[in-house]
């Protein structure tokens, strides 16, 4: 995923090379959490289960083979998605670029990993907006 212009200052100048090293050399072009292959179209059910064409089996959200196959009703909602790997910071600190802090995640795993951080930032943004509204509109005004 491209880095926003206002956030580029937080990443090292060699970030593209470092990201490629993590995603393709260390992870071998597959998500380190679920094993989805980079650059390929995969078929999935929307709840994390996906078809691994290389192994010829269905896998769960952690990349483990399913014990029971999806039902006919569940197979009616198959979706296709192109997998794109991204290098993620495990501790959400863009200044910590140690190899142990970086992971190669697909879109789904990256969003799941970042969910608590996104919630925290959302709360902070809403809190800040409410505080500014109280400051400039007065105590008795409606938002």
C-alpha positions in Angstrom: 0.0 0.0 0.0 1.4 3.4 -0.9 2.5 5.6 2.0 0.5 8.9 2.3 2.5 12.0 1.6 2.1 13.4 5.1 3.4 10.1 6.6 6.5 9.6 4.4 8.7 11.5 6.9 8.2 8.6 9.4 9.6 5.9 7.1 13.3 5.4 6.2 14.4 6.5 2.8 15.1 2.8 1.8 11.6 1.7 2.8 10.7 0.2 -0.6 13.8 -2.0 -0.6 13.3 -3.0 3.1 9.6 -3.8 2.4 10.5 -5.9 -0.6 13.1 -7.8 1.4 10.5 -8.7 4.1 7.7 -9.5 1.7 9.6 -11.5 -1.0 12.8 -12.8 0.5 11.9 -13.6 4.1 8.2 -14.4 3.6 8.7 -16.0 0.1 5.8 -14.0 -1.5 3.1 -15.3 0.9 1.3 -13.8 3.9 3.1 -14.7 7.1 -0.3 -15.0 8.9 -2.5 -17.0 6.6 -0.2 -18.0 3.6 -2.1 -16.3 0.8 0.2 -15.9 -2.2 1.1 -12.4 -3.4 -0.2 -11.2 -6.8 -2.7 -14.1 -7.4 -6.5 -14.1 -7.5 -7.9 -16.2 -4.7 -11.4 -17.4 -4.1 -12.8 -16.8 -0.6 -16.0 -16.9 1.4 -15.7 -13.5 3.0 -15.2 -14.9 6.5 -11.5 -15.8 6.2 -11.9 -19.2 4.5 -10.2 -19.3 1.1 -9.3 -21.8 -1.6 -5.6 -22.7 -1.9 -5.2 -23.7 -5.5 -1.6 -24.8 -5.0 -2.6 -27.3 -2.3 -6.0 -28.0 -3.7 -7.8 -27.4 -0.4 -9.8 -24.9 1.6 -8.0 -23.0 4.3 -9.2 -21.0 7.3 -8.2 -17.5 8.3 -4.9 -18.7 9.8 -3.9 -20.8 6.7 -4.7 -24.2 8.3 -6.6 -26.7 6.1 -10.3 -26.9 7.0 -11.6 -30.0 8.7 -15.0 -29.8 7.1 -15.7 -28.5 3.6 -18.0 -25.5 3.1 -21.7 -26.2 2.5 -23.4 -25.7 -0.9 -25.1 -22.5 0.5 -21.8 -21.1 1.6 -20.2 -21.8 -1.8 -22.9 -19.7 -3.4 -21.2 -16.6 -2.1 -17.7 -17.1 -3.4 -15.7 -13.9 -4.0 -12.5 -13.4 -5.9 -9.7 -11.1 -4.6 -6.3 -10.2 -5.8 -3.8 -10.6 -2.9 -1.3 -7.8 -2.4 1.3 -8.2 0.4 2.4 -5.2 2.5 5.0 -4.9 5.2 3.4 -4.1 8.5 4.9 -2.9 11.8 3.9 -5.3 14.5 4.1 -2.6 17.2 2.6 0.2 14.9 5.8 2.2 15.4 7.1 3.3 12.0 10.4 4.2 13.5 11.1 0.6 14.6 12.2 -1.2 11.5 13.9 -4.1 13.1 13.4 -7.4 11.2 11.5 -8.9 14.1 9.1 -6.0 14.1 8.2 -6.2 10.4 5.8 -8.8 8.9 4.5 -9.5 5.5 0.6 -9.4 5.6 -2.1 -9.7 3.0 -4.9 -7.0 3.0 -7.1 -9.0 5.3 -4.5 -9.9 7.9 -3.1 -6.4 7.8 -6.5 -4.9 8.6 -7.1 -7.5 11.3 -3.7 -6.7 12.8 -4.3 -2.9 12.7 -7.9 -3.0 14.0 -7.1 -2.1 17.6 -4.9 0.8 16.4 -7.6 2.0 14.0 -10.1 2.0 16.8 -7.8 3.9 19.1 -7.1 6.5 16.4 -10.8 6.8 15.6 -11.7 7.4 19.3 -8.9 10.0 19.5 -10.1 11.8 16.4 -13.8 11.9 17.6 -12.7 13.0 21.1 -10.6 15.8 19.6 -13.5 17.0 17.4 -15.9 17.0 20.3 -13.4 18.9 22.4 -13.0 21.5 19.7 -16.8 21.8 19.3 -17.2 22.4 23.0 -14.4 25.0 22.9 -15.7 27.0 20.0 -19.5 26.5 20.2 -20.0 26.9 23.9 -21.4 24.5 26.5 -25.1 24.7 25.4 -24.8 24.3 21.6 -25.7 21.1 19.8 -23.2 19.4 17.5 
